[in-house]
Amino acid sequence: MSRSTPRKEQTHERIVEVAARAVRREGYAGVGVADIMKEAGLTHGGFYAHFPSRDAMLVEAVERAGQDGAARLMQRMEQWREQGASPLRALVETYLSEAHLGGCEGGCPVSSLVSEMPRQSPQLRESGAGRVRGLMNLVRRFLPADARPGAATAVTSTLVGALQLARALGDNAEGRAVLAEARQALLSRYEPEGERAPH
């Protein structure tokens, strides 16, 4: 292995990290190669030493955004769990939180990008579909054992849709009300009876 390999890997990671934040903040169309390289402190010309195309970079960026968003979600869920919340309540309260409402850049890429996914290249559509499946699988893990088939799809749809609607209304009382109503609807429907007391 050559001496330059670790440095090249670090540079690659920096580009992916910058792109992962940018794609959640700006959407697919708002991510330009020149802007990403500039934000990463690199020259535009060095891009193709790391990626064969812009789409290849975006695939990695969305994957990284998913990993980072999931790690952040799990960390915040653990804080709810330490307070005695059920796994489902921890998920719902975290995903539909005011922090997530205002924190698009560091949040779940599905809620940031899902409406744009169908209009992307096949490579990016498949990457996006993988993130959607991943979120549905995560939700499935935290539903009660007796939840009906398809509940994970319904809950995921409500989580993502409510967050998108709230962001459309703004990080304000109106947007926060959408989150509160969605939290209440999900928990009253899916949380086990004995765990519905406020935490």
N, C-alpha and C positions, 0 to 999 in steps of 0.2 A: 504494500500500500504506500503510495507516495506521500510526501510531507504535505502537499497541498490539499489532500483529500479532506482532512478535518476542517480546514478553513472553508473549503467549498461547501461542505455540509452545513457549517454554521451560517454561511451566507444564504444558502437555500432555505434554511429554517427561518431566517429573518424575513425573507421575502414572503414565505407562506404565512408567517405570523401577521405581517402587515396586511396582506391580502385578506386574511380571515377576518380581521377587524373591518377592513374597508368594504367587503362584500355585504356584511350585515348592516353597515352604516349607509351605504350608497346604493345597494342592489347590484345585480349583475351588470347592468348597462353603465353604471357609474364607476366601474373599476377599469381604469386604463393602465396599460403596462408602464407607460412613462411615469404616471403619478405614483404607482406602487414602488417603482425603483427609486424614485426621488425620496419618497417617505422612508424607504429602507436605507437611504444614504448611499445609493449605488447609481452607476451610470446606466442609462437606457440600453446601451449596446451590450451589456453583460447578461441581459435577460435570457438569451437563447443558449447560454452555457448551462442554464438550469432547467429550462422547460422548452418543449418543442412548439408550444403554442400558448396563447392566452387561455384557452379553454382548459388546457392541462394544468395550468397554474390555478385556475378557479376550482377545478375538481379537488385539488389538494387543499385549497383554502377552505372550501365548504366542509371537507372532512375534518380539518383542524378545528374549524368553528364548532362543528358538532361535538368533537371531543372536549374542547374547552368549555362549551356551554353545558355539557352533561356533567363535567367535573364540578363546575360552579353550582349547578342545580343540586347535585348530591351533597355538596358541602352545606348549602343553605337548608336542605331538607333535614340533614343531621341535627341542625340547631333546633328545628321544630320537634324532631324525635326526642331530643334530650328534654324537652318540655312536656313530654307525654303524648304528643300527637300521634295519631295512627299514620301508617305509611301513606295512605291516600290523602289524608288531610295535609301532611307535610308536602306532598307533591303539588296539590292544588293551591295551597297557600303560597308556595314558593313560585310556581309558574305564573300565577295570576297576582303577583305582588306589585306594589308601586315601584320597587326597584327594577323589576323586569320591564314595566311599562316605560320607564325613562332610560333603560339601559340596553338599547337595541344593539349597540356595537359589541357588547360582551355577552349577549344573551343567546337564546336558541336560534339557530339559523333557519329552522323551519318556519317559525313565526315571522321572520324577517323576509324570507325569500319565496315562500310557497306560491304566492300569486303570480310570480314571474317564471316559475319553473317550467310550465308547459310551453313557453315561447323560446326556450333555449335549444342549443344543439343537442342531438341524441346523447352525446357524452355527458353533458351537464344535466340533462333530464334524468338519466339513470343515476347519476350521483345524487341528485335531489331526492329521487324516489327512495334511495337507500337511507337518506336522513329521515324521511317520513316514516319508513318502516321501523327504523331504530327508535324513534319517539313512541310509536304505537307499542312496540315491544316493551319499552320502559314503563309505559302506563300500565300495560297488562300485568307486569310484575307486582304492582302496588294495589291492584284492585282486590276486593274481597274474593275469597275462593269460590263463593257461590254467585259471583256476577254472571249475568247471562252472556252467551256467545255474542260477540260484536260490541260488547260494552267498551272495550279498549278503543275501538274506532270512534264511538260516540263521544267518549271522554276526551280523546285527543282532538277531535274536531272542535269541541267546545273550548278547550284550552287555547288552541291556536286561533280560532275564530274570534273569541272574546278578546284576546290580546291584540289582534289586528284591529278590531273595531275600536278598542280603547285608545290605541295609538292614533287611529284616524281622528278621533275626537280630541285628543291631546292629553298631555300630562297635567290634567286639571281635575276639578271635581266631577265633571261629566265623564271623563275617561275612567276615573277611579270607581265611579258608580257602576259602570259596565263590569269591571272586574269583580266588584263586591257581589253583584247579582249573579254572575256566573259561578263564583265560588259557592254561594249559598245553594244554587240549583244543583251543582254537582255533588256537594256533600250531603244534601238532604236526600238525594237519589241513591248514592252509592256507598256512603259511609255506613259501617255497621251501626245498628241502633244504639248500642251501649257506648259508642264513642262520639256521639254527636254534640256533647257538651262543648261550649266554647273553651278554647285554650288560651 
